[in-house]
Amino acid sequence: MKQSAAFFLLFLFAVVAWSASHHGADMAFWIDGDEIDGPLDALLGMVFAGGGLLLGGAIALLVGAILAVVFAGVGIVVVAALGVAALAVALTVAPFLLPLLLPVLLVWYLVGRSRRHQVARA
């Protein structure tokens, strides 16, 4: 399958190149107001168009990398801000939760004491 796909792509490239070379007389483009024509005008036009596509792709990759760095930095700032906000809320609510935390502390102490006695026996 890979070999037939490679042949198919090569065939398509050959058809495009043949079409561009035989229909080059219909093609015209201008650089700084001067019309470019002659036997290699189609080839020159394809080179300039391909160069523009390559340049556009490179610029898109660079912009994507810069945006990834910027968004990662913004994400770190947002996570840090959420952490500070959660800490502020926890410090504000903590005095009201003290009656609920006393039984939890008592159970934690009793479980830890029983584990210490089991380790001492072993």
N, C-alpha and C positions, 0 to 999 in steps of 0.2 A: 504494500500500500504506500509506503514511504517513497519507493522508487517511482511509482506511477504519479504520485503527487509532485515529485521533483520534475519529472518530464512534462507534466501539465503546466506547471509554473514557467518552465523554460519555454514551452510553446507559446504561452500567453505573452511572455516578454518579447519573443520573436515577432509575434503578430503586432504588438504595439510599436516596436521599433520599425517594422516594415511600413506600417501605416503612417508613422510620423515621417519617415523618409520619403514616401511617395506623395504625401499630401502636404509637403513642406512649402510648396508654391502658394498654397492658400493661406499659410500662416504668416502673420506679420506682427511684430511687436516693436515697441519704441523704447529707447533709452535716452533720457534727457531731451526728448522731443525729436530725436533722429530715428527714422525708420530703419530697422535692421532687416536686410534681405540678402539673398545670395544662396549658394548651394548649402551652406551650413546654418541657415537661419533657424531651421527646426531643431537642429542639434543644440544650438546655442540657447534657444528658448527652453528646451528640456533641461539643460544644465542649470540655467538660472532658476527655473521652477523647482527642480530638485534641491538646489542649494537653499532656496527659501523654505522648503519643507524640512530639511535637516536643521536649519537654524531655528525654525519654529519649534521643532521637537526638543532641541537642546534647551531652549528657553523655557518650555513647559516643564521639563525635568528640573531645571534649576528653581523655578518658582515653586514647584511641588516640594522640593527639599526645604526651601526656606519656610514655606507654610507649615511643614511638619515640625520644624524646630520651633516656630513661633507658637503653634497650637500646643505643643508639648509643654513649653514654658508657661503658657496661660493655664493649662491643665494643672500644673504643679501649684501655681498660685491659687487656683480655685479650690483644690483639695486642702491646701494649708488654711485658707480662709474658712472653709467648712469645719475643719478641725478646731480652729480657734472659736468659732461660733458654738460648736458642740460643747467645748470646754466651758465657755461662758454660761451656757444654758445649764450644764451640769452643776456648776458652782452656785448658780442662782437657785436651783431646785433642791440641792443637797440638804439644806436645813429642814426642808419639809419632808424629806424622805428618811430622816433619822429614826423615827419610830418604826419604819419598815425594815431598816437595816440592822436594828438590834437583834431580832430573832435570827437573822441570817448569820450575824457574827457569833451568836451563841452556838448555833449548829456547827459552824465552821470550827470553832474551838473544841467542841466535844468530839468531832470526827478526827481532828488532828491529834487530840490527846489519846484517843483509842488506838490510832495508828502508831504513835510513839511507844505505847505499851506492847503492841504486837511485835514491833521491831526489837524492843529490849528483850522479849522472851525468846526470840529466834536466835 
